[in-house]
Amino acid sequence: MAKVNPYVQDRLASSLGIMPGMDTSGAELAQSLGKSVDQVQNQALNIYVAKKQEAAKNKAKLEDINHTLSAYEKSMAVESNLWGMIDKTKEEYINDPESGMEVIRLSGQATIRQAIESENNPAVKEKMVGVLTNSFRGKMNEVNSWKLAQDTANASNKIQNTFNQMYTVAASSSDWNRVQELINAVDSSENNWDREGSEDSKEVFKDYVNFTYGKKGLEELDKAKRGMAAAYILGMIDRGECEQAKAVLDTNKLDAYMDPETKHKFRNMADGVIKAKEKQERMDNMFQIFDIKQNAVIKASTGDYTIKDAVADNEKIKALGGTPTTSITNAGVKGEKVHTVQEYKEKNRRSLETLNKEFEGLLKKGKVDPEAELKDILAFQNKVESCKNYLTPQQYQSYMSKLSEPRIKRLKKMRKNIFGMPQGEIAGNDPTHKSYLAIYNFAHKAYAGKDNQQHAITNMLLDFSKYAEQLEHKQGKPITQQQANNLCNKVISDQRRRTNPYLNNIPKEGRVMMDKYGHKVRVYADGRHEPIK
């Protein structure tokens, strides 16, 4: 039903004659409108307050969200540092997980504390405490799991390393009793592995294995014992003790650690090594014999092979299972001939070089100097005589014919006959003549190269002159021939020691050595040497 407002009601009542009097409808309308305005204002105020409260709540909520996001953002950077520190510490302490876990705990706490203390916003700081604390707790749980797993892995590695050392010991032994001792030590019920020396410790090595491998502990122990037995046999085979290995395999010593199939495999392996070794030895012998023959031919062509070498090589061929051949002997004969020719040519060349050089000192205008000293002519003559074996008859005669006339003239001048014997009283007797000649001859025999020879001659002549002068001054008269000989021997010995310090270490009775031609000689401390036949 439709409602009638108060104004209309009043009008109706008036028209009906119920309430006569003045008309108040305008005042009533104003009063009604005033009430409506108040209601609108009150409603607007209520809405404003509600909106303001809602805005405040939203602001607080946004601030809380921002604080939470800031806490997570800053915590993530710390999280990254923590993971990096944890991974690095795990690597460094892989062999000591217990200490690694403690390092992670202390480092993590210090990192978290530093990050929280550096935050100035209390709200963010509070949220970071919760985030990082919960996160680090989870990380420590993961680290603890790593520690347990790594401890087990380390124990397993140490056990396997111990087994490997046992395999090495077993492989290096040829005595089964020693290997049996190793196996017994692994399987023993006595405490042979407690390195702490604790009387209360009742654990033995196999207990450590069982604890580490659990149900597979007995399997690992059995594998280790079989491994030591196999290493023992393989070690002997590797060292070439194949017959000994087969003898052990044929006994029942290995039955507890090696099945028949494995023993048969090792026995075949030993037989194979024996056959391969025999075949290899035959092949090696064949190659050695071939090398001996080839080297004989090559050395013979250069003159570096002798009959003595051929005899020795035939003996080597015989020892290698071959048959001595005449080709080796023929190579020795050829080598001797080539060597003789080469040696003669070289000595002939050196002799001519030396004689021509020395002969030039006696010449004047292409002929022997008329003023040349007899001792110089005789010295050169002796030099030619010493080289006679390495000169052709024509070369020898050429030198001697050039010296004949000058030598006779000098001998006559010294009142000696053509044979060098004195006529009447001794004339031209020079006690130093032989010494000078000996010095000269020694230098040319002992030193290679003219510079070395001349240097040695200079040193020895200076020493000889000094010693002779000192001796003559001391005794007040010229030295005798014997004294000259003694001084000559001394300067030659000094020169030998000067250029060959090793002579100082040679005993008085001498030492057997090889000369440059491969011949044995006995060398004495004074430089003398004697061929040994």
C-alpha positions in Angstrom: 0.0 0.0 0.0 1.2 3.5 -0.8 2.3 5.7 2.1 1.1 9.3 2.6 3.6 11.8 3.9 2.7 14.0 6.9 2.0 17.1 4.9 -0.6 15.4 2.8 -2.1 13.9 6.0 -2.4 17.2 7.6 -4.1 18.7 4.5 -6.5 15.8 4.4 -7.3 16.2 8.1 -7.9 19.9 7.6 -10.2 19.3 4.7 -12.1 16.9 6.7 -12.5 19.4 9.4 -10.7 17.4 12.0 -8.2 20.2 13.0 -9.0 23.8 12.0 -6.4 26.5 12.5 -3.3 28.0 10.7 -1.4 26.4 7.8 2.1 25.0 9.1 3.0 23.0 6.0 6.0 25.3 5.1 7.6 25.1 8.5 7.2 21.4 8.5 8.7 21.1 5.1 11.8 23.1 6.2 12.1 21.1 9.3 12.0 17.9 7.2 14.6 19.2 4.8 16.9 20.1 7.7 16.8 16.7 9.0 17.7 15.3 5.6 20.7 17.5 5.3 22.0 16.5 8.6 21.6 12.9 7.6 23.6 13.5 4.4 26.3 15.2 6.3 26.5 12.5 8.9 26.6 9.9 6.2 29.4 11.8 4.3 31.4 12.1 7.5 31.0 8.4 8.2 32.2 7.6 4.6 35.2 9.9 5.0 36.2 8.3 8.3 35.8 4.8 6.8 37.8 5.7 3.7 40.5 7.3 5.9 40.7 4.2 8.0 40.8 1.9 5.0 43.6 4.1 3.4 45.5 3.9 6.6 45.1 0.1 6.7 46.2 -0.1 3.0 49.2 2.1 3.7 50.2 -0.1 6.6 49.7 -3.2 4.5 51.8 -1.7 1.7 54.6 -0.7 4.1 54.6 -4.2 5.5 54.8 -5.7 2.0 57.6 -3.4 1.1 59.4 -4.2 4.3 58.9 -7.9 3.6 60.2 -7.6 0.1 63.2 -5.6 1.2 63.9 -8.2 3.8 63.7 -11.0 1.2 65.8 -9.0 -1.3 68.6 -8.3 1.2 68.4 -11.9 2.6 68.8 -13.3 -0.9 72.2 -11.6 -1.2 73.2 -13.1 2.2 71.8 -16.5 1.0 74.1 -16.4 -2.0 77.2 -15.7 0.2 76.2 -18.5 2.5 75.9 -21.1 -0.3 79.2 -20.0 -1.7 80.9 -20.3 1.8 79.3 -23.7 2.4 80.4 -25.1 -1.0 83.9 -23.8 -0.5 84.2 -25.1 3.0 82.9 -28.6 1.9 85.7 -28.8 -0.6 88.4 -27.7 1.9 87.2 -30.0 4.7 86.3 -33.0 2.6 88.6 -35.2 4.7 87.4 -33.6 8.0 83.7 -33.0 7.7 83.3 -32.5 11.5 85.6 -29.5 11.5 84.0 -28.3 8.2 80.5 -28.3 9.8 81.8 -26.2 12.7 83.4 -23.7 10.4 80.2 -23.4 8.4 78.2 -22.9 11.6 80.4 -20.1 12.9 80.9 -18.4 9.5 77.2 -18.6 8.8 76.3 -17.0 12.1 78.8 -14.3 11.6 77.6 -13.5 8.1 73.9 -13.3 9.2 74.8 -11.2 12.3 76.7 -8.7 10.1 73.9 -8.5 7.6 71.2 -7.8 10.2 73.3 -5.3 12.2 74.0 -3.3 9.0 70.2 -2.8 8.4 68.9 0.5 9.7 65.1 -0.2 9.3 63.8 -2.0 12.4 60.9 -3.6 10.5 63.1 -4.9 7.7 65.7 -6.1 10.3 63.0 -8.0 12.2 61.8 -9.8 9.1 65.5 -10.5 8.0 66.0 -12.2 11.3 63.2 -14.6 10.7 64.0 -15.3 7.0 67.7 -15.9 7.6 67.3 -17.9 10.8 64.9 -20.3 9.2 67.0 -20.5 6.0 70.2 -21.2 7.9 68.6 -23.8 10.0 67.7 -25.7 6.8 71.2 -25.2 5.5 72.7 -26.7 8.7 70.4 -29.7 8.3 71.8 -30.2 4.8 75.4 -29.7 6.0 74.8 -32.3 8.7 73.6 -34.7 6.1 76.7 -34.0 4.0 78.9 -34.6 7.1 77.4 -38.0 7.7 77.6 -39.0 4.0 81.2 -37.7 3.7 82.3 -39.4 6.9 81.0 -42.7 5.4 82.7 -42.0 2.1 86.0 -41.1 3.8 85.9 -44.2 5.9 85.1 -46.2 2.7 88.1 -44.6 0.9 90.4 -45.3 3.8 89.3 -48.9 3.9 89.8 -49.3 0.2 93.3 -47.6 0.5 94.2 -50.1 3.2 93.0 -52.9 0.9 95.1 -51.5 -2.0 98.2 -51.3 0.2 97.6 -54.9 1.1 97.3 -55.8 -2.5 100.6 -54.1 -3.2 102.3 -55.9 -0.3 100.9 -59.2 -1.5 102.0 -58.6 -5.1 105.6 -57.8 -4.0 106.0 -61.0 -2.0 106.9 -64.5 -3.1 106.2 -66.1 0.3 102.6 -67.2 0.7 102.9 -67.3 4.5 103.3 -63.5 4.5 100.2 -63.1 2.4 98.4 -65.4 4.7 99.3 -63.2 7.7 97.7 -60.2 5.9 94.5 -62.1 5.3 94.4 -63.3 8.9 94.9 -59.8 10.1 91.9 -58.6 8.2 89.7 -61.5 9.4 91.1 -61.7 12.9 88.9 -61.4 16.0 91.7 -59.8 17.9 92.3 -56.0 18.0 95.3 -55.6 15.7 94.1 -52.3 14.3 93.6 -50.0 17.3 96.3 -47.4 16.8 95.2 -45.5 20.0 96.4 -48.2 22.3 93.2 -48.2 24.3 92.6 -51.2 26.5 88.9 -50.7 26.4 88.6 -50.7 22.6 87.3 -54.1 21.5 86.7 -53.1 17.8 88.8 -54.9 15.1 89.3 -54.0 11.5 86.4 -56.1 10.2 84.1 -54.2 12.6 85.1 -50.9 11.0 84.3 -52.5 7.6 81.0 -53.8 8.7 80.0 -50.5 10.3 81.0 -48.6 7.1 79.4 -50.9 4.5 76.6 -52.3 6.6 75.2 -55.5 5.2 77.9 -55.5 2.4 80.7 -55.5 5.0 81.3 -59.3 4.8 81.2 -59.1 1.0 83.9 -56.4 1.0 86.1 -58.4 3.4 85.8 -61.5 1.3 86.6 -59.5 -1.9 89.7 -58.1 -0.2 91.0 -61.6 0.8 90.4 -62.9 -2.7 92.2 -59.7 -4.1 95.3 -60.3 -2.0 95.5 -63.9 -3.1 95.1 -62.8 -6.8 97.7 -60.0 -6.3 100.1 -62.5 -4.9 99.9 -64.8 -8.0 99.9 -61.9 -10.5 103.0 -60.3 -8.8 105.0 -63.5 -9.2 103.9 -63.8 -12.9 104.8 -60.2 -13.5 108.3 -60.7 -12.0 108.8 -63.8 -14.2 108.4 -66.3 -11.3 105.9 -68.2 -13.4 107.0 -71.7 -12.5 106.8 -70.8 -8.8 103.3 -69.3 -9.3 102.2 -72.5 -11.0 103.6 -74.6 -8.2 101.5 -72.6 -5.7 98.4 -72.9 -7.8 98.8 -76.7 -7.9 98.5 -76.8 -4.1 95.4 -76.3 -1.9 96.8 -73.2 -0.3 94.6 -70.9 -2.3 91.4 -73.0 -2.4 89.7 -70.8 0.2 90.3 -67.6 -1.8 90.3 -68.7 -5.4 87.9 -70.9 -7.3 89.1 -73.6 -9.7 88.2 -71.5 -12.8 90.3 -68.6 -11.6 93.3 -70.8 -10.7 93.1 -72.3 -14.2 93.0 -68.8 -15.7 96.2 -67.8 -13.8 97.9 -71.1 -14.7 97.3 -70.4 -18.4 98.5 -66.9 -17.9 101.8 -68.1 -16.4 102.2 -70.6 -19.3 101.6 -67.8 -21.7 104.2 -65.6 -20.1 106.7 -68.4 -20.2 106.2 -69.1 -23.8 106.2 -65.4 -24.7 109.4 -64.9 -22.8 111.0 -67.8 -24.6 109.9 -66.5 -28.0 111.0 -63.0 -27.2 114.4 -64.2 -26.0 114.8 -66.1 -29.3 113.8 -63.0 -31.3 116.1 -60.8 -29.2 119.0 -63.3 -29.8 118.4 -63.3 -33.5 118.4 -59.5 -33.6 121.5 -59.3 -31.5 123.3 -61.8 -33.8 122.2 -59.7 -36.8 123.5 -56.5 -35.1 126.8 -58.2 -34.3 127.4 -59.2 -37.9 126.3 -55.8 -39.3 128.5 -53.9 -36.9 131.4 -56.1 -37.8 131.0 -55.3 -41.5 130.7 -51.5 -40.8 133.6 -51.4 -38.4 135.8 -53.4 -40.7 135.2 -50.9 -43.5 136.5 -48.1 -41.3 139.4 -50.1 -39.8 137.9 -50.2 -36.4 137.6 -54.0 -36.3 140.3 -56.5 -35.4 140.8 -60.2 -35.3 140.5 -60.0 -31.5 137.1 -58.3 -32.0 136.1 -61.1 -34.4 136.9 -63.9 -31.9 135.0 -62.1 -29.1 131.9 -61.6 -31.4 131.9 -65.2 -32.5 131.9 -66.2 -28.8 128.9 -63.9 -28.3 127.1 -65.4 -31.2 127.7 -68.9 -29.8 126.4 -67.8 -26.4 123.2 -66.4 -28.1 122.5 -69.8 -29.7 123.9 -69.0 -33.1 126.7 -70.5 -35.1 130.1 -68.8 -35.4 130.7 -67.8 -39.0 133.7 -67.2 -41.1 132.2 -63.9 -42.2 133.0 -62.5 -38.8 136.6 -63.7 -39.0 137.0 -62.3 -42.5 135.7 -59.0 -41.3 138.4 -59.0 -38.6 141.1 -59.6 -41.2 139.8 -56.9 -43.4 139.5 -54.5 -40.5 143.1 -55.1 -39.5 144.2 -54.3 -43.0 142.2 -51.2 -43.3 143.3 -50.1 -39.9 147.0 -50.7 -40.8 146.7 -48.7 -44.0 144.8 -45.8 -42.4 147.2 -45.7 -39.4 150.2 -45.7 -41.8 148.7 -42.9 -43.9 147.9 -40.8 -40.9 151.3 -41.3 -39.2 153.0 -40.7 -42.6 151.1 -37.4 -42.9 151.9 -36.3 -39.4 155.6 -37.4 -39.7 156.0 -35.4 -42.9 154.3 -32.4 -41.4 156.5 -32.5 -38.4 159.8 -33.2 -40.3 159.1 -30.5 -42.9 158.3 -28.0 -40.2 161.5 -28.8 -38.3 163.7 -29.0 -41.4 162.8 -25.4 -42.4 164.6 -24.3 -39.2 167.9 -25.8 -40.6 167.6 -24.2 -44.0 169.1 -21.1 -45.4 168.4 -20.2 -49.0 166.9 -23.6 -49.6 169.9 -25.5 -48.2 171.0 -26.6 -44.8 172.5 -23.6 -43.0 176.4 -23.9 -43.0 176.3 -22.4 -39.5 173.8 -24.9 -38.2 174.8 -26.6 -34.9 175.7 -30.2 -35.0 173.3 -31.0 -32.2 170.5 -29.5 -34.2 171.4 -31.6 -37.3 171.7 -34.7 -35.2 168.5 -34.0 -33.5 166.7 -33.7 -36.8 168.5 -36.9 -38.0 167.2 -38.7 -34.9 163.8 -37.4 -35.6 163.9 -38.8 -39.1 165.1 -42.1 -37.8 162.2 -42.2 -35.3 159.8 -41.6 -38.1 161.4 -44.1 -40.5 158.6 -46.7 -40.0 156.0 -44.2 -41.3 158.0 -42.9 -44.2 158.4 -44.4 -47.7 161.9 -45.4 -48.7 162.0 -42.4 -51.1 160.9 -40.0 -48.3 163.5 -41.4 -45.8 166.3 -41.3 -48.4 165.5 -37.7 -49.4 165.9 -36.4 -45.8 169.0 -38.4 -45.1 170.8 -37.4 -48.3 170.1 -33.7 -47.5 171.6 -34.2 -44.1 174.7 -36.3 -45.1 177.0 -33.6 -46.3 176.2 -31.0 -43.6 176.5 -33.6 -40.9 180.0 -34.7 -42.1 181.1 -31.1 -42.2 180.0 -30.5 -38.7 181.6 -33.7 -37.5 184.9 -32.7 -39.1 184.6 -29.3 -37.6 184.3 -30.9 -34.1 187.3 -33.2 -34.9 185.1 -36.3 -35.1 185.0 -38.9 -37.9 182.0 -39.5 -40.1 180.7 -42.1 -37.6 180.5 -39.5 -34.8 183.4 -40.9 -32.8 185.9 -38.4 -31.3 189.3 -38.0 -32.9 191.8 -37.7 -30.1 190.4 -35.7 -27.2 186.6 -35.4 -26.9 185.5 -32.3 -28.7 182.0 -30.8 -28.9 180.8 -32.9 -26.0 177.5 -31.2 -24.8 175.9 -32.9 -21.8 172.6 -31.1 -22.5 172.3 -32.3 -26.1 170.6 -35.5 -25.3 168.3 -33.8 -22.8 167.2 -31.3 -25.3 166.5 -34.1 -27.8 164.6 -36.1 -25.2 162.5 -33.1 -24.3 161.7 -32.4 -27.9 160.9 -36.1 -28.7 158.6 -36.3 -25.6 156.6 -33.3 -26.5 156.0 -34.5 -30.0 154.9 -37.9 -28.7 152.8 -36.8 -25.8 150.9 -33.8 -27.3 148.6 -33.4 -30.3 148.8 -30.2 -32.3 151.9 -28.1 -32.9 150.8 -25.3 -30.6 150.5 -27.7 -27.6 153.8 -29.2 -28.5 155.7 -25.9 -28.8 154.1 -24.7 -25.5 155.2 -27.9 -23.7 158.8 -27.6 -25.2 159.0 -24.0 -24.0 157.9 -24.9 -20.5 160.3 -27.8 -20.2 163.3 -26.0 -21.7 162.8 -23.1 -19.4 162.6 -25.4 -16.4 165.6 -27.4 -17.6 167.7 -24.3 -18.0 166.7 -22.9 -14.6 167.5 -26.2 -12.8 170.8 -26.6 -14.7 171.9 -23.0 -13.9 170.9 -23.5 -10.2 172.9 -26.7 -10.0 176.0 -25.4 -11.8 175.9 -22.3 -9.5 175.6 -24.5 -6.4 178.4 -26.9 -7.4 180.6 -24.3 -9.2 181.1 -26.4 -12.3 179.1 -27.5 -15.4 176.6 -30.3 -15.0 177.5 -33.9 -16.0 175.7 -36.0 -18.5 174.1 -38.0 -15.6 172.9 -34.8 -13.9 171.6 -33.6 -17.2 169.7 -36.9 -17.6 168.2 -36.6 -14.1 167.1 -33.0 -14.7 165.6 -34.0 -18.0 163.6 -36.8 -16.3 162.4 -34.3 -13.7 161.1 -31.7 -16.1 159.4 -34.3 -18.2 157.7 -35.8 -15.1 156.7 -32.3 -14.0 155.2 -31.5 -17.4 153.2 -34.8 -17.4 151.8 -33.9 -14.0 151.1 -30.4 -15.1 149.0 -31.4 -18.1 147.6 -34.6 -16.6 146.6 -34.0 -12.9 145.1 -37.5 -12.7 148.7 -38.8 -12.5 148.9 -37.5 -8.9 146.3 -40.2 -8.0 148.1 -43.1 -9.6 149.8 -45.4 -7.1 153.5 -46.1 -7.1 153.0 -49.6 -8.6 151.1 -48.0 -11.5 147.5 -48.5 -12.8 146.2 -50.4 -15.8 144.5 -48.1 -18.4 143.5 -48.1 -22.1 145.3 -45.9 -24.6 143.6 -44.1 -27.5 144.0 -47.2 -29.7 142.3 -49.5 -27.2 145.4 -51.2 -26.0 146.0 -51.9 -22.3 149.0 -50.1 -20.8 150.3 -49.7 -17.2 150.7 -46.1 -16.4 153.0 -44.9 -13.6 152.9 -41.7 -11.5 155.8 -40.2 -13.4 153.9 -40.6 -16.7 155.8 -43.6 -17.9 153.7 -46.3 -19.5 154.3 -49.9 -20.5 152.3 -52.0 -22.9 150.5 -55.0 -21.5 150.4 -58.0 -23.7 
